[in-house]
Amino acid sequence: MQTRSFIHPHVLLLRRALLSGLALVALLPAARGSNAWLGWMPLWLVLMPACALWVAEGLPLPRLATLMAHRGGARRVQARRLRM
């Protein structure tokens, strides 16, 4: 038996905003430019919804960061102040 997982409506809205922003930037040359009121359009159409979705999904770490965190071996030495 399969159970359904609950996805918050805001996460669905963020996914739709990201997909529509990607489509706009890919298909409309005007969406790749800059606006006097908003600034650089791909930032607001793609990057900001992507960052918001990343935060809403629980901030999964990139693969390189997880490899560095779980790497064993030598400990890093903490810097100390010199006393004079």
PyMOL commands that set and color helices and strands:
alter all, ss='L'
color gray80, all
select helices_A, chain A and resi 9-27+29-32+41-56+63-69
alter helices_A, ss='H'
color red, helices_A
select strands_A, chain A and resi 34-35+39-40
alter strands_A, ss='S'
color yellow, strands_A
deselect
rebuild
show_as cartoon
